[in-house]
Amino acid sequence: MKIEINPNFPIKNCKTCGTRPVIEQTKDRWIILCPNPNCRNAVSDKLVNVTEWNKQNP
């Protein structure tokens, strides 16, 4: 299940396609990923790692 991020939350758009990321929860991980199916830009961690996403998407 993909969860949209609140528009007031400061997170950078995908550097590849410019789309705002979404959050997905798996059994043991939180993934911030681009919702565009052609784009494979994602950050996975035990916590929602917005800092790492923003580093990868300047």
N, C-alpha and C positions, 0 to 999 in steps of 0.2 A: 504494500500500500504506500503510495507516494503522498507526502504531505507538503503543501505549499508553504513557503516561508512568508511570514508577515511582511508586507511591503515597507513598513517602517523600520525593519531590522536591517542594520548595515551589513550587507554581504554583496560582494562583487559579482557581476554577471560572468557567464562563461566566456573565456578568452577566444574560443574557437568560433562560436556562433552568436554570442551576445545574448543568450537567453538566461533568464533568472533561474537559479538552481532550485531543486526541491530536495526534500529529505526522505529517505527510505529506511525503514528499520528491518533488519533481518534478525535471526535468532540471537546472535551475540554481537552485532555491530550496528552502527549508525552510518549511513552513507549519504553524503551530499553529492548530488549528481545533476548533470544537465538533463532536462526532460526530453530533449531532442533525441529521437532514436538513432540518428546517424552520428551523433557525437558521443564519444566514450570518455568524456571528462568527468572524473569522480574522485572523491576522497573518502576513505573508509577508516573508521577508528571505533574504539569502544565507547567513546563519547562523541557528540556532534562537534567536529573539529573545524569550526569556522575560520580560525586563524590559518590553518594549513590551506584551506580552500582559497582564502584571500591571497596567500603567498603564491599559489599556482596560477592565479588569475589576476595579474596586475592591471 
